[in-house]
Structures are given as C-alpha cells and as structure tokens.
Amino acid sequence: MKQNQQQMLNYVNSVSFAVTEANLYLDTHPCDQEALDYFRHYNKLRGKALKEYADAYGPLTLDTNSNCSDTWEWVQNPWPWQTGGDC
C-alpha cells in the first residue's frame, strides 16, 4: 500500500525519534551491544524512509537532496508544514 505524504512524514518522525533516543542512550552506555544493534537497525530504516520521502516529495534533510539537476532544488518544494509552494 502506497503511503500518502503525511503518513510517510509520520513514519520518518517515528524512526528518527527512535534513532535519537538510542543515540542519547548510547552516549552513556557505549558498550551496550543490544542498544547498538537497535540504533543501527532504526538508523537504516530512517535512511531508507528519508530517501523514499525525498524521491516522492522532495528532501527533508540536506543529505537527501541528491537530485543532480541544474538548479538548487532544496528550496523549490514546499516545506512539510506548508500546504503549497510559490516556485
């Protein structure tokens, strides 16, 4: 089932939250192998989700702005909190 933009953004936010929380935990528990595996798993899901979102709706982060074109497209699409763009 194809997700709409809001569903994709919610998923990106969910996996990003998991990555951030695992990152904070690992800052104080760097030898916790289970936490490191958790971080790696969700970081991989986050990267995939960001790429899929960027392919469908434009990049959310600079590192997903990989479209090689003649213009800087980072600012061409509406931001996720906007309903439309003027470009």
Secondary structure, 3 states (H helix, E strand, C coil): CCCCHHHHHHHHHHHHHHHHHHHHHHHHCCCCHHHHHHHHHHHHHHHHHHHHHHHHHCCCCHHHCCCCCCCCHHHCCCCCCCCCCCC
